[in-house]
């Protein structure tokens, strides 16, 4: 299949997933009645359940599952010097270029990447590779003038004005700032955190001492982060307000590469255990290491728009703690009783986006299939979530509104809702009710019918196979608990 045709189909898939997410209550554009806010999204009634399930699973895996990892919840606002020490004030920027005619601003690497894709579509694979190699070399050298020259030489045009009338390339800081203090003149500029990690670093000694933690140990956190991303792309993949799930693992200097390799494999295994096919996940080693890292890798997932980063594993050396020690004047050392030495621990970080993990699950779950034979053939769309992640675990339906069936179904619902997020409905034909649950990925539909009156059995209809099975009402609790527990996932990670 031609590359262009493949891209069109893939983009069509993404479009279908975006409209499915909106139509069925997963993700809405933020403040949509005012035409939305670019790169900001709201999670709907089913989206929030899926996201909460993912966050709970991550929390369970990355804190309770390890005896030497604990969690914290640090504030979004931090003392402004934090961001001087971390390097974000001076170095957290992307190279940008503006088109003078349209006034549209582009991230330089995105602009050149789009040109590379066009060259590939035109069958000029060698030329595309040459431009890509040049771009990577210039980014590695931080050669902004060279990047501009490449854009001019390649005659890259602005999509809006169609001209090549470009400004110089400038670095643009991605942090959002605001003011604290009631009197304007005395107010101090503070930042909305661009990563949750720094809340962990500044609490390293608080946690170590209060929890009597011994190196190696980890601190985990889930929380919002904010970046003024210039180019909003691919739905919730790149947002200005998003959520990170990060863990900093503090180790003895010299052991960090061993731990880096351990965490690299552990985190890949986590994504696979959630049902992502092995050929859709791969590692991508960083070509250009950040100044603080001595090893870094991305875990990438094959989205409909190609393989893209979902998680980063970084060996951050002692960069952050050393700088916090220098800027705060407070020692950030640990006394290792096993070797009788004081040192600043090295850090291996695992950092995954909750929203990107959500998008991975949505893309992986979206299924279209043809069911039935001959004239009865029809297309079915459903979300094949792992039952432990599904927003609603089971839907309970009386077959009809008469003969005491709703009363029995209500009783089952009232009982199951204590342990699970379940749903009750008696309106419309049973087929329609099944379809509505398929569209939001509910793994089980439980139907109370006339036979229930005789023998206390109900039908369980399975989302993926469409198979139906009669079971005792008393068995329901067990069936749902087994399928929806995190146990199956965690056992694979032991
Ligand atoms: N503390 C390290 C750190 O923040 P990063 O690679 O910049 O590293 C880690 O971000 C993860 O956060 C990414 O792999 C991605 O999943 C998520 N992420 C980063 N920027 C994002 C954005 N604009 N929108 C959604 N998720 C984002």
Boltz pocket constraint, residues with backbone or C-beta under 6 A from the ligand:
constraints:
  - pocket:
      binder: B
      contacts: [[A, 194], [A, 195], [A, 196], [A, 197], [A, 227], [A, 229], [A, 236], [A, 237], [A, 238], [A, 239], [A, 240], [A, 241], [A, 242], [A, 243], [A, 244], [A, 246], [A, 309], [A, 310], [A, 311], [A, 312], [A, 349], [A, 351], [A, 352], [A, 353], [A, 354], [A, 355], [A, 356]]
      max_distance: 6.0
